[in-house]
C-alpha cells in the first residue's frame, strides 16, 4: 500500500531546491531553500524579494515564518517577473 503524500514531507524533501514563496501580503521571495521545519518556517539563501512591479531587493539569507506563507512553488522554471 502506497503511503500518502503529506505536504510537510514534500516541503522537507525539497530542501536544497529553488523555491518561490508567495506571502499573504502578496509579496514573493525566490531563493534556494536551506531549511524547513514542521511549522513550515523556511530559510532561503541568496533570496530575492519581488512585488507586483518586479524585483524589490536582493537579500542574503532570509527567514520566512510559515504562518505568513500563502503558496510555495518548488523548483520554479524562473524567478517571478523575470
Secondary structure by P-SEA (a helix, b strand, c coil): ccccccaaaaaaaaccbbbbbbccccbbbbcccccccccccccccbbbbbccccccccccbbbbbccccccccccccccccc
